[in-house]
Amino acid sequence: MPGLNANIDLVIFDCDGVLVDSEVISCRAHAEVLTRHGFPITADQVLKRFLGVSDREARQTIEREMGRKLPDDFEAQMKQAALQRYASELVAIPHIGEAIAAIDLPKCVASSGTPEKIRHGLTCAGLFDALAPDIFSAVQVARGKPAPDLFLFAAEQMKAAPARCLVIEDSVPGVTGGRAAGMTVLGFHGGSHCTAAHAELLRAAGAAVTFDDMRQLPDLIAQIGQKPDLIAGFSAV
């Protein structure tokens, strides 16, 4: 209906933990491969340290701490381990398909994952056709989240002004990056990786609203689209 979202031109979705419930799967795969290469770490530690961080930047951090380089095919090994688990374990975030269909605005994906990982995850979850071809990866920009580069790139490609973009994120780096890009960010904490403290972490990072059920998203977007000043009055869920 015209005018319902007069203040929003684009909705930017993160992928892992927002569209697909993949964070726990990815963390298990990353922990397995890193430990095999002499960097002992648990899936929980991967989650706490690297949630929302691009694979490239996570690798740089790990190599600094190890004092040596990881193998040249390390990313390929991690990707293969994650994709193998995706085929049998990955599911979409509950109700996200209905939410996407109900949002009558341009939409895109801006993810820290590689293009192949994003495509595979969305395909396994049955969401790829609903969002393609407007899918952007951190490999397309100089700096991944928490830098604003990926969000600004997505907005530019979609021909939307950053101030008129709404970001849906589940990680502190993602929220930080969206806010640094001058965008409004909604923090989602309904993924299987989220703890009771997750909503507060997202609010502290700058999320205007937090929510844990994708059935809420279309109405939240409609309210913000009509009256952005309502953000200040929202109670976190």
Number of C-alpha atoms within 10 A of each C-alpha: 5 6 10 16 20 14 18 24 20 24 23 26 23 26 28 27 24 24 27 24 24 25 23 20 20 24 22 20 23 24 21 18 20 20 12 11 12 10 16 12 17 16 17 13 14 20 20 12 10 18 22 27 23 21 20 16 15 15 18 13 13 15 14 10 10 12 9 9 12 17 10 8 9 15 17 11 16 18 20 14 18 22 21 13 15 20 14 9 12 22 17 22 21 17 14 18 17 12 17 21 11 13 16 17 15 15 21 24 22 26 28 27 24 19 16 12 19 22 19 16 27 23 15 19 20 14 18 17 10 14 15 14 11 16 20 25 24 23 17 15 15 9 15 26 25 23 20 22 20 27 34 23 19 23 24 12 12 16 11 17 15 22 16 17 25 25 26 26 31 34 29 24 22 32 32 21 26 31 24 18 21 17 22 25 28 26 29 25 27 21 22 13 19 18 10 8 9 19 24 15 18 26 18 13 19 20 27 20 22 25 19 17 17 22 17 13 21 16 14 17 22 19 16 20 20 15 14 16 11 12 15 9 9 13 10 14 12
